């Protein structure tokens, strides 16, 4: 046991959930050999969602009472509704678009999102904007898919963007979409919701905990269902208004101040028990 009590936060264990999508040996060594020792020697473990807590229990067999769920939050001064988006969207040449934000990695299921967009591309004027860090090998595969589906110009890779551009990209979108196969928490959809953007998200792992009934939840393995949800949001202004209103209210349930307060309370409890 360590000389000082130790508390560790686990955001996700996705490489263990999808080892074939995370072939880097160092990742698997960390999650299979190093992290279990850290968890066993910790006085308490923080998980950022109930879903992550369940994964920790399943893979590491920790007692449930040792794991404390403390949700993450978002920057309320940066992400809020009714932002002036025109200047930023003009930089990227965007008008009508669906926004995906997150790493371009296999478990993010972006290939299936592109395939779903293909099903509605002829029915809408929108572009699909993919924003976030690009894994070089997988990004190249996605670019090939875009060409094969004849979606060049309709699917746009914008890579990383400056932090102050993010709220405007969220706010200017007709919808924000994430159909990830697994998420430890899900900051991008939360930030989009805070901006009042309708959200379409996977109904798996932690995303229902974040989105609740404020967005449309879909099966991430069902391309037609993803496409139908996006089309519903695009074609129905009343639905967009309803989801936008719900999204802002739902996002307000999460805050970094609450995260900090709960973390401090746990640390104090652990310190007193030693």
Order of alpha helices (4+ residues) and beta strands (2+ residues): beta-alpha-alpha-alpha-beta-alpha-beta-alpha-beta-alpha-beta-alpha-beta-alpha-beta-alpha-beta-alpha-beta-alpha-alpha-alpha
